[in-house]
Amino acid sequence: MTNSTLEAVLRRDRLVVAGAVGVIVALAWGYIDGRADAKAQPDPDRRGDLAMTWLLAGLVALVWHATHPGSSDMTAYVPRRSAAGVSSA
């Protein structure tokens, strides 16, 4: 294994570890915040967390994409040039 290959592998591994640590921190923060909010307000419908907001946003996105299927296309039409260099459009 060459030096540059080893550096690339180590760089990728650092990114994977950093991403995993970020996910763990986010999950821990969400758990701790959710538990603190549940203790402060026992009624689930009156809590100040974002769970209902996220659920409503997901429902709106689901309905939107179900009724407007073309709006979720992430691709664009790009005209290609032919071998002769003339536009195909």
C-alpha positions as CSV (number, residue, x, y, z in Angstrom):
1,M,0.0,0.0,0.0
2,T,1.5,3.3,-1.0
3,N,1.7,6.4,1.2
4,S,-1.1,8.2,-0.6
5,T,-3.4,5.2,-0.5
6,L,-2.9,4.9,3.3
7,E,-3.6,8.6,3.7
8,A,-6.8,8.3,1.7
9,V,-8.0,5.4,3.8
10,L,-7.2,7.1,7.1
11,R,-8.9,10.3,5.9
12,R,-12.0,8.4,5.0
13,D,-12.0,6.5,8.3
14,R,-11.7,9.8,10.2
15,L,-14.8,11.1,8.3
16,V,-16.7,7.9,9.2
17,V,-15.8,8.2,12.8
18,A,-16.6,11.9,12.9
19,G,-20.0,11.2,11.3
20,A,-20.7,8.4,13.8
21,V,-19.8,10.6,16.7
22,G,-22.0,13.4,15.4
23,V,-24.9,11.0,15.1
24,I,-24.4,9.6,18.6
25,V,-24.2,13.1,20.0
26,A,-27.4,14.2,18.2
27,L,-29.3,11.1,19.4
28,A,-28.1,11.6,23.0
29,W,-29.1,15.2,22.9
30,G,-32.5,14.3,21.6
31,Y,-33.0,11.7,24.2
32,I,-31.9,13.9,27.1
33,D,-34.0,16.9,25.8
34,G,-37.0,14.7,25.3
35,R,-36.8,13.2,28.8
36,A,-36.4,16.6,30.3
37,D,-39.4,17.9,28.4
38,A,-41.5,14.9,29.4
39,K,-40.7,15.5,33.0
40,A,-41.6,19.2,32.7
41,Q,-44.9,18.6,30.9
42,P,-46.5,15.2,31.4
43,D,-49.2,15.8,28.8
44,P,-47.8,14.7,25.4
45,D,-50.0,17.0,23.4
46,R,-48.7,20.1,25.2
47,R,-44.9,19.4,25.2
48,G,-42.6,21.9,23.6
49,D,-40.5,19.4,21.6
50,L,-40.5,19.3,17.9
51,A,-42.0,15.8,17.5
52,M,-45.5,16.9,16.3
53,T,-43.9,19.6,14.1
54,W,-41.8,17.0,12.4
55,L,-44.7,14.6,12.0
56,L,-46.9,17.4,10.5
57,A,-44.1,18.4,8.1
58,G,-43.7,14.7,7.1
59,L,-47.4,14.5,6.4
60,V,-47.4,17.6,4.3
61,A,-44.4,16.4,2.3
62,L,-46.1,13.0,1.8
63,V,-49.3,14.5,0.6
64,W,-47.5,17.0,-1.6
65,H,-45.3,14.4,-3.3
66,A,-48.3,12.0,-3.7
67,T,-50.3,14.7,-5.5
68,H,-47.4,16.2,-7.4
69,P,-45.1,13.4,-8.4
70,G,-43.1,15.4,-10.9
71,S,-42.0,17.9,-8.2
72,S,-39.7,15.4,-6.6
73,D,-37.5,14.9,-9.7
74,M,-33.9,15.7,-8.8
75,T,-32.7,15.4,-12.3
76,A,-32.5,18.0,-15.0
77,Y,-32.6,17.7,-18.8
78,V,-29.2,18.4,-20.2
79,P,-28.9,18.3,-24.0
80,R,-25.9,16.3,-25.1
81,R,-23.7,17.1,-28.1
82,S,-23.5,14.6,-30.9
83,A,-20.2,13.3,-32.1
84,A,-20.0,16.0,-34.8
85,G,-20.4,18.7,-32.2
86,V,-23.9,19.7,-33.2
87,S,-26.6,20.1,-30.5
88,S,-29.2,17.3,-30.6
89,A,-32.0,19.7,-29.7
